[in-house]
Amino acid sequence: ENPAQSVAMAGRAGKLYGVQLNDGYGRGEDGLMFGSVHSNMALEMVWWLQKSNFPGHIYFDTFPRNEDPVREAEYNIRKFKTLWNRAKRLSEEGVEEFMEKQDALGAIELLDRV
């Protein structure tokens, strides 16, 4: 599953109400901090949340086994806000133009800049 694709499809259909966020290494439910393993996938998903004018709620579903749970929750919130701002900058810098032209290299270079 590509979370960004799921957000885009559900958002386009007007069926996106809440999003549960975490991260992991594979198909299992690792419950790692949001964006800690797949940061570019997390950024893409946040970008699609913005593109679909997401009106819903964000939930974090992480499992702080060794970490301070309050600190981990604060990290998740901070990470989401950081990605939200980066996604805004991607839009401002014209990421959709690269997508329309299917210019993967241009899009990756833009990711490196923002």
Stockholm file with secondary structure:
# STOCKHOLM 1.0

chainA/1-114         ENPAQSVAMAGRAGKLYGVQLNDGYGRGEDGLMFGSVHSNMALEMVWWLQKSNFPGHIYFDTFPRNEDPVREAEYNIRKFKTLWNRAKRLSEEGVEEFMEKQDALGAIELLDRV
#=GR chainA/1-114 SS CCHHHHHHHHHHTTCCCEEEECBCSSSSCCCBCTTSSCHHHHHHHHHHHHHTTCCSEEEECCCCSSSCHHHHHHHHHHHHHHHHHHHHHHHHTTHHHHHHTTCHHHHHHHHHHC
#=GC SS_cons         CCHHHHHHHHHHTTCCCEEEECBCSSSSCCCBCTTSSCHHHHHHHHHHHHHTTCCSEEEECCCCSSSCHHHHHHHHHHHHHHHHHHHHHHHHTTHHHHHHTTCHHHHHHHHHHC
//
